[in-house]
């Protein structure tokens, strides 16, 4: 804060160690001539009250941003608020979204493909194998048979509609037939 020295006690500048008369600036527990309160990087006087400190040293906003803030992977801009760390990079909370539907993934489970985040629904819709019978994505264990993958619940006898659980089964028109119906 900047104020006038009332002259009752001698005050010394933390930079030049000379007596401060008239306007004084107090910041980070020290007193300065206003022109001596400078950015630790660019050495320019910090004229307004906006500055950041790192390891007890003052920095102008621009240098602090360049030196100490991470950039968002999505927008490449500095992250000044909450950081989301995912997939080995940092994101603004509002930019950590599903690549397809743009739904926020902050605090949610997600899947990754080629470095891009996806909500589970969109990931399975886009990348999962499809069941031969129902054509829906397979997200759990699959049965591999008859040149394709099947949901366990879809691998049923073509005739009686009961699950085919035997290792041996018959085939009719590309569909499984249980041993009872064969």
C-alpha positions as CSV (number, residue, x, y, z in Angstrom):
1,X,0.0,0.0,0.0
2,X,1.2,3.5,-0.7
3,X,1.0,6.2,2.0
4,X,2.7,9.3,3.3
5,X,5.5,9.1,5.8
6,X,4.4,11.2,8.7
7,X,8.0,11.7,9.7
8,X,7.8,10.5,13.3
9,X,10.2,7.6,12.8
10,X,12.8,7.2,10.1
11,X,11.9,4.5,7.5
12,X,14.4,3.0,5.1
13,X,13.8,1.6,1.6
14,X,14.3,-2.2,1.4
15,X,16.2,-1.7,-1.9
16,X,18.5,1.3,-1.6
17,X,18.6,1.4,2.3
18,X,18.1,5.2,2.1
19,X,15.5,7.1,4.2
20,X,12.0,7.2,2.7
21,X,10.4,10.6,2.9
22,X,7.1,11.6,1.4
23,X,5.4,8.7,-0.3
24,X,6.2,5.2,0.9
25,X,5.1,1.9,-0.4
26,X,4.7,-1.1,1.9
27,X,4.4,-4.6,0.4
28,X,5.6,-8.1,1.3
29,X,6.4,-6.9,4.8
30,X,8.9,-4.4,3.6
31,X,9.0,-0.6,2.8
32,X,10.1,0.9,-0.5
33,X,10.4,4.2,-2.3
34,X,7.6,3.7,-4.8
35,X,10.0,3.7,-7.8
36,X,12.1,0.9,-6.1
37,X,9.2,-1.6,-5.9
38,X,10.0,-3.4,-9.1
39,X,9.3,-6.7,-10.8
40,X,12.0,-9.3,-10.0
41,X,12.1,-10.3,-13.7
42,X,11.7,-7.1,-15.9
43,X,12.8,-4.7,-13.2
44,X,10.0,-2.3,-14.2
45,X,8.4,-0.4,-11.3
46,X,5.1,-2.0,-10.2
47,X,2.9,1.1,-10.4
48,X,-0.5,-0.2,-9.7
49,X,-1.5,-2.5,-6.8
50,X,-1.6,-5.6,-8.9
51,X,1.4,-7.8,-8.5
52,X,2.1,-11.4,-7.6
53,X,4.7,-12.8,-5.4
54,X,6.8,-15.9,-5.8
55,X,9.4,-17.0,-3.1
56,X,8.9,-13.6,-1.5
57,X,9.8,-11.6,-4.6
58,X,7.3,-9.3,-6.4
59,X,6.4,-9.9,-10.1
60,X,4.3,-7.8,-12.5
61,X,1.2,-9.7,-13.7
62,X,2.7,-10.3,-17.2
63,X,6.0,-11.8,-15.9
64,X,4.4,-13.9,-13.2
65,X,2.0,-15.3,-15.8
66,X,4.9,-16.2,-18.2
67,X,7.1,-17.6,-15.5
68,X,4.9,-19.5,-13.2
69,X,1.4,-20.3,-14.6
70,X,0.7,-23.4,-16.7
71,X,-1.0,-23.0,-20.1
72,X,-4.2,-24.8,-20.9
73,X,-3.7,-27.7,-23.3
74,X,-7.0,-26.8,-25.1
75,X,-6.8,-23.0,-25.5
76,X,-3.0,-22.4,-24.8
77,X,-3.9,-19.6,-22.4
78,X,-2.6,-19.3,-18.8
79,X,-4.6,-21.0,-16.1
80,X,-5.2,-18.6,-13.2
81,X,-7.9,-20.5,-11.4
82,X,-8.5,-24.2,-10.8
83,X,-6.2,-26.6,-12.8
84,X,-7.3,-30.0,-14.1
85,X,-4.4,-32.3,-14.6
86,X,-5.3,-35.2,-16.9
87,X,-3.6,-37.1,-19.8
88,X,-0.3,-35.7,-18.7
89,X,-1.2,-32.0,-19.4
90,X,-3.1,-29.1,-17.6
91,X,-6.5,-27.8,-18.6
92,X,-8.9,-25.0,-17.5
93,X,-11.7,-26.7,-15.8
94,X,-14.2,-25.5,-18.5
95,X,-12.0,-26.8,-21.3
96,X,-11.6,-30.4,-20.0
97,X,-14.5,-31.7,-22.0
98,X,-15.4,-34.7,-24.1
99,X,-14.0,-34.4,-27.6
100,X,-17.3,-35.3,-29.2
101,X,-20.2,-34.0,-27.1
102,X,-18.3,-31.3,-25.2
103,X,-19.7,-32.4,-21.8
104,X,-17.5,-31.4,-18.9
105,X,-15.3,-34.3,-17.7
106,X,-14.1,-32.6,-14.5
107,X,-14.7,-35.0,-11.7
108,X,-16.1,-37.7,-14.1
109,X,-14.7,-40.9,-15.4
110,X,-13.4,-40.6,-19.0
111,X,-11.6,-42.6,-21.6
112,X,-8.7,-41.6,-23.8
113,X,-7.9,-42.2,-27.4
114,X,-4.9,-40.7,-29.2
115,X,-4.4,-38.1,-26.3
116,X,-8.0,-36.9,-26.5
117,X,-10.6,-37.3,-23.7
118,X,-14.0,-38.8,-24.3
119,X,-17.0,-39.4,-22.0
120,X,-17.6,-43.2,-21.7
121,X,-20.8,-43.0,-23.9
122,X,-19.1,-41.3,-26.8
123,X,-16.0,-43.4,-26.5
124,X,-17.9,-46.7,-26.8
125,X,-20.1,-45.3,-29.6
126,X,-17.1,-44.3,-31.6
127,X,-14.4,-46.9,-30.9
128,X,-15.9,-50.0,-29.3
129,X,-16.5,-53.2,-31.2
130,X,-20.1,-53.8,-32.2
131,X,-22.1,-56.9,-31.4
132,X,-23.0,-59.0,-34.4
133,X,-26.6,-59.5,-33.2
134,X,-27.7,-56.1,-31.8
135,X,-25.1,-53.8,-33.4
136,X,-24.6,-52.0,-30.1
137,X,-21.1,-51.2,-28.6
138,X,-19.5,-54.0,-26.6
139,X,-18.3,-52.5,-23.3
140,X,-17.9,-55.7,-21.2
141,X,-16.6,-59.2,-22.0
142,X,-17.5,-60.4,-25.4
143,X,-18.0,-63.8,-26.9
144,X,-15.9,-64.3,-30.1
145,X,-17.6,-66.7,-32.4
146,X,-18.9,-67.0,-36.0
147,X,-16.4,-64.4,-37.3
148,X,-17.6,-61.7,-34.9
149,X,-18.0,-60.5,-31.4
150,X,-21.2,-60.8,-29.4
151,X,-22.6,-59.6,-26.1
152,X,-23.0,-62.5,-23.8
153,X,-26.7,-61.8,-23.6
154,X,-27.0,-61.7,-27.4
155,X,-25.3,-65.0,-28.0
156,X,-28.5,-67.0,-27.8
157,X,-29.9,-70.0,-29.6
158,X,-31.6,-68.9,-32.9
159,X,-34.5,-71.4,-32.2
160,X,-35.2,-71.5,-28.5
161,X,-33.7,-68.1,-27.5
162,X,-31.8,-69.5,-24.5
163,X,-28.2,-68.5,-23.9
164,X,-25.7,-70.7,-25.7
165,X,-23.2,-71.5,-22.9
166,X,-21.7,-74.7,-24.3
167,X,-18.3,-74.7,-26.1
168,X,-19.9,-76.8,-28.8
169,X,-22.9,-75.5,-30.8
170,X,-24.4,-75.8,-34.2
171,X,-24.8,-73.0,-36.8
172,X,-27.8,-72.2,-39.0
173,X,-27.7,-69.2,-41.4
174,X,-24.8,-67.7,-39.4
175,X,-26.6,-67.9,-36.1
176,X,-25.8,-70.2,-33.1
177,X,-28.0,-73.1,-32.3
178,X,-27.8,-74.8,-28.9
179,X,-27.1,-78.5,-28.7
180,X,-30.7,-79.3,-27.6
181,X,-32.1,-77.7,-30.7
182,X,-29.5,-78.9,-33.1
